């Protein structure tokens, strides 16, 4: 039994139907349901037979859409995905279901196949700048960026971060780690929920033999039109909710106009974020130092 939750925004009905048809062709587990959450696209989706469509009343983002889909799902086994995933009949769904049955406190991703590469999950660049990537400009500042890990065959294994836009999780674990609470629009989705999973006592895993294809958007194409301050906001959220020394990370971002806009949005929600921080402290059984040590992540202390 599987609930497939698909977050949709402006990709187009025909593009979406390619994905749905391949889901029906390659999932050999019964029953399963498909829930599409339309994040207030300009043109509402037409009804799709045997598919539940939920439409957000305003643009709220991928994380919120996933939360809505999971909340309305019937089954304990959840697959989260985007419309740009394509499938072959390789048993990917059965492999993911087996993995979350064996590791019910984990987030699990498939191997992601692109045009010329395959990747197995990701690591996280806690600090992302000219030091971590010399191709970045000296003034560039980023935090909590997922970075692909190269493909390695073999059995399933832990990774620092899920990545690839096709994930499996038990509904009970998703709810325990509070899904994507507070996330705004897009960016840092995977690093946010992956860090939470580890700090709350779980893990992230990849199943190399479960392969799905990702149709990457062409350079310069941006269906989602995400403002830079939204991306910065999510970094502020992760730092404040999950890190004890959050000011060190927030100060790293500097004071450019996008950071200032993000801080104004962040401060407008500060009371809710502070309450959630207290709630999360009761659930955290690990800390960022342990997580960083486990995967040799650079905290730059």
Buried (B, 14 or more C-beta within 10 A) or exposed (E): EBBBBBBBBBBBBEEBBBBBEBBEEBBEEEEBBBBBBBBBBEEEBEEBEEBBBBBBEEBBBBBBBBBBBBBBBEBBBBBBBBBBBBBEEBBBBBBBBBBBEEBBBBBBBBBBBEEEEBBBBBBBBBBBBEEBEEEBEEEEBBBBBBBBBEBEEEEBBBBBBBBBBBBBBBBEBBBBBBBBBBBBBBBBBBBBBBBBBBBBBBBBBBBBBBBBBBBEEEEEEEEBEBBBBBBBBBBBBBBBBBBEEBEBBBEBBEEEEBBEBBBEBBEEBEEEBEEBEEEBEEEBEEBBEEBBEEBEBEBEE
